[in-house]
């Protein structure tokens, strides 16, 4: 059995940031990537934790993302639209640059949108919507990916996993947040099953011939399926339109054409929308935050679980005790730090 160690959150952040700097990323890129990867490990989201480092480094080594990019806040074009050009760097530092402006405009106008163009995205979306809730705002975030999901009724990859996240602020409590791929599972989950030698649950994927499969290798060579059949397929298509076509960036088929592989992090755009509940509820009876708590309480009173609860429990444990890593994971971190880009093919 793989032994485990406990590492303080700050120590893991230092390790991850050092790995990216060793690989040639500038301070802006390294720090933002370390924050989101460590957040994944802290919250026990293994599919978006240190597992993602190698893919990010592989993308840098392939020349498909600029390690020294400095994102740029573009001149104001429309009152409610904030645009950041990631300059072909990763999405995370571009989001961090645009967030304060997005929040300010949402408070003034009631609603605002942050458009990130020319970015590479590899992380979960819940960090974005959680960051919006810190400002007392509700938020939506979405982005395409590359073609790995068959549309409902189809038999080959066309859509991306196309994640979608929502956050609602709660005074004195963890925000209400959900974040999910519009495929049955995130592609990282398929890869984790492959690495563990575990069969996939029924209904997750089809093979290259369009037949249902529980073999992770066959699934990676075939296509994943959308959640909820035609419903997930339609939502995924909506994301292609809003966070690809509408913002003038790449759709999932265009990303795959550009990369020619699904082993690298995908370049595209991202759309984030922030809402002021107070502005939308102005002049109507009741406080929107208090009314939301009534709804949340009613859900919990039925024995149901609010989304992200397990993540928040894991976060509290990590903050109190540190992050649990296996010996093989710590060895991986040491190898990446020692070798930098030479550690990946």
N, C-alpha and C positions, 0 to 999 in steps of 0.2 A: 504493500500500500504506500502511495506517495506521501511522504512526511509533509507537514505544514509548518509554516512560521507565521508569526504575527508582525506586521510592519506598520508603523505609524503612518497616518495619511500623508503627513508632510514629507516623510522620508520617501514614500513611494512617488510623490510628486517630483521630488528632486531627482530620483532615478530616471523617471520617464522624460522629464525635461532635458536631462543630460544626454539621454539617448538621441533625442531629436537634434540637439546641438551638435553632437558627435557626427550626425548624418548630414550636417551642413545647413540645417534650418536656422533662420535668424531668430532673435529673441521674441519677436511678435508671434511668429508661427509656433515656435517651440512651447512657449508658455500657455497659449490658448489650447493647443492640442493636449498638453499634459493635464490641464484642468478638466477637460471633458473625458479623457480616458480614465483618470483617477476617480472621477465622479462615478463612472460606470462600475469600477471595482468596488468603490465605497458602498454603492447601493446594490451590490451582488448581481449586477447586470453583466455577467461574464461575456456575453456575446458582443458587448460594446466596451469592454475594458481593455486590458493589456493585450488581449488577443488581436486587437486591431492595429497594434503598432507595426507589425511586419507588413501588413497591407499598405499602410501609409508610406513606409520606407520603400517598399517595392515600387510604388507609384512615383516617388521622388526619383529613384534610380532609373526608371524608365523614361524620365524626362517629361512626364505628363502633368506635373504640378511644379510650380516654382517655389523652391524652398526659401528664397529670400524676398518673396512678395511682400509688399506693404499695401494693405487695402486702402482705398480712397473713397471718402465720402463725396459723392457727386454734387454739383451745384443744384440748388432747389429748382425742380421743374414744375411740380404740382404740389399744392398745399399739403395734401394728406399722404403723399408718396415720398418715402425716403429711399434713396438708391445708393448702394455701396458697390463699387467695383472691386472684387477680390483680387484683381490683377493676376489671375490664374494661380492664386494660392489656395489654402484651405478655407472652408466656409467659416470656421469658428472665430478666427480673429476679425473677419469682416462683420460677423454678427455683433461681436463685442464693441466694435467701433460704432455701429449703427444704432445699438440699443438705446442709449440716452436720448438721441434725437427722436427715435420712434416713440419713446415714452412721453416726451415733452409734447410732441404733436398730437398724440392720442388724447392727452389731457386737455389740450386746447380745442381740438376739433371733435372729440368724442371717439374718433376712429382714425387709425393711420396704418399704413402698410410699409413694411421694409422689404425692398427688393434687393437681393444679392445676386449679382451677375458674375459669370466667369470664375466660379469657385469649384473646388473639389470637396465633396462631402462624404464622410465615412462614419459619422457618429450618430447616436440617437438624437431625437428631436426634443425630448423632454427637458434637456438643459435650457433650450431656448424659451420654451413656454414657462418654465419655472422662473427664469430670470425676469420675464415680463410680469409675472404675478407679484414679484418683490416690489414693483412700482404701483401696486394696487389696481392693476389692469388685468383683464382677461386676454387670452392670446390664442391664436391658431398658428401652426407652422406646417409647411408641407414642401416636398420636393420630389422630383422624379428620381430615377436611378439609371439602370441599363436593362435592356430586355432580357428578363429571366422568368417572366410570368406569362402564362398563356391566358388570353381573355376567356371569359366563360364561353364554353362551347368550342374553343379553339384547341389546337394540338401542338403549338410550338411557341417559343418565347416571343413576346411582343411588348408587353407592358413592363414597367419596373416594379420593384417591391413597394415603391411609392408610399413612404410613411406619412402619417398624419398625426398631429398632436394638438391637444387643447389643454389650457390651464385656466383655473379660476382662483383668485386670491381668497384666503380665509384668515381673518384676524386672529393671531395667536395660535394658528394651527398650520400644519403642512397644507399646501394648496391642493385643490382637486385637480389631478393631472392624469390624462391618459395619452399614450403614445403607442401606436401600432402600425405595423406594415399592412398594406391592403392585400398582401398575399396571406395565405394561411399562417405562414411563419416567416420570420426574417431569414434572409439567406445565410446569415451567420449561424443560425440555429441548425441549418442543414449541415454546414461545415463542422460544427461541434459534434453532431451525431456521427459524421464520417470519421472524425478523429478518434472518437470514443468507441468506434466499431458497433454502434447501436443502430437498430432499424428505425426508420421514421414511422410516426403514426400514420394510419390509413388516411388517405385523402389529402395529403400534403403536396404530392407531386406526381408528375407523369414522366416516363422515360422518353428517349429520342424518337420512339415510334408512336408516342401519344398514349401509351398504356399506363394505367395507374401503377405506381411502384412505391415500395417502402425501403428501397436500397438507396442510401445517400449518394453513392457514386453515380447511379443511374439518374437520380434526380438532378444532380449538378450538370449532367450531360443532356438532360431533357429540359423540363420547365416546372416551376412551382405553379400552384393553383391559387386563384384569388379567394379570399375568405367570403363566405356567404354567396358563392356562385355569382349570379349576374349582378347582385348588389355591390359586392366588393369590386367586381370588374368595372362597374359604372363609376364608382368613387375613384378608382385608380385612373380611369380615363379623364375624369374631372381634374385630377391633380396634374396629369400631363398637359391639360389645356391651361390651367391657371398658373402653375409654377414652371411651365416650359414655354408653351406657345405665347401666352399673354405677356410674359415678362421678357420676351425676345431672347430666350435661351434654349438650350438643347432639350429635346424630348428623349425618352429612354432608347428608342431605336437609333436616334442620331448619336447618342453617347456610345452605344455598342459599335456602331459603324466607325466612330472616331478611334476608340480604344482597340477594337478587334479582339478583346478578351474581357472576361469577367473577373480576372485575378487582380485587377488594379482598382483603386478607388475611383468612382465616376465623377467626371466634370460636368457641371450643369449649373442651374440657378436654384434659388430658394426663395420662397414667399412666406413672410411672417406678417400677421395682421394683429394689431392690438386694439382693444376696445375699452372704453371707460364705462363700466356699469352705471356709475353715478350720472354720467351725461345722458346715457340712453334712458335711464329711469326718471330723469328730471321732470317734475310736474305730475308724476304719477304717485299713487299712494304706496307707502311702504318703503323700507330701506332694502335695496337689492341684495346686499350682503347678508342681512338678517333673514330675508326670505329664502336665500340659497341655503342657509343653515337648516331651516325647517325641512327643506327637501332632502338634504344630506342625512339629517337625523331620521327621517322617515325610511330612507333606504337601509340604514344601519339597523333600525328597530325591527326590520323584517329578517335580520340575520344575514343580510347581504354585505359584501365587502366593497368599500370604495376602491377604485383603481389606484395603484401605486402604494397601497398600504404596506405590502411586503417589502417594497423598496425602501420606504421610510423606516420600517423596523430594522432592516439591514443597515441603513445609514446610521441610526442611533447606536447600534452595536459597534459599527466601525469607528464612530467618533469616540466612543467610550473605551474601546479595547484595541483598536487598530484593525487593519485589513488582513484577512487570512489568505495566504498564498501557499501554493504547493511548492515543494522543492524544485520540481521541473519548471515551474513558472519563474522562480527566482533565478534559476540557472539560465533561463531564456533571457531575462533582463540583463544578467551579467554578460551573456554572449553578445547581445545587441549593443551594449555599451562599449564592449571591447572592440567589436568589429565594425560598428556603424553600418554603412551601406553594403559592406562586404559580407554581412551576415545574411543578406537576402539575395535570391537569384533574380 
